[in-house]
Amino acid sequence: MKEITKIAPAEGKLGILIPGMGAVTTTFIAGVEAVRRGLAKPIGSVTQLATIRLGKRTENRSPLIKDFIPLASLNDLTFGTWDNL
């Protein structure tokens, strides 16, 4: 019999430290901020838009990943970067 693993819900802020402040980093941070403000949809974000299938296909149980796994919300992300020039 498989043991059921409980995952505690995310609490507080989640810090994301990114080396470099180039085009990819600034686009990523700007994209997250646009989604937070409701100016854009999180296109390409597996955690925000993708679903997970539970059981057989015929059971039609496919919740969003963000609703199934207790992840930190986009509003709880805090970014830090550095760039050595």
Stockholm file with secondary structure:
# STOCKHOLM 1.0

chainA/1-85         MKEITKIAPAEGKLGILIPGMGAVTTTFIAGVEAVRRGLAKPIGSVTQLATIRLGKRTENRSPLIKDFIPLASLNDLTFGTWDNL
#=GR chainA/1-85 SS CCCCCCCCCCCSCEEEEEECCSHHHHHHHHHHHHHHTTSSCCTTCHHHHCBCCCSCGGGCCCCBHHHHSCCCCGGGEEEEEECCC
#=GC SS_cons        CCCCCCCCCCCSCEEEEEECCSHHHHHHHHHHHHHHTTSSCCTTCHHHHCBCCCSCGGGCCCCBHHHHSCCCCGGGEEEEEECCC
//
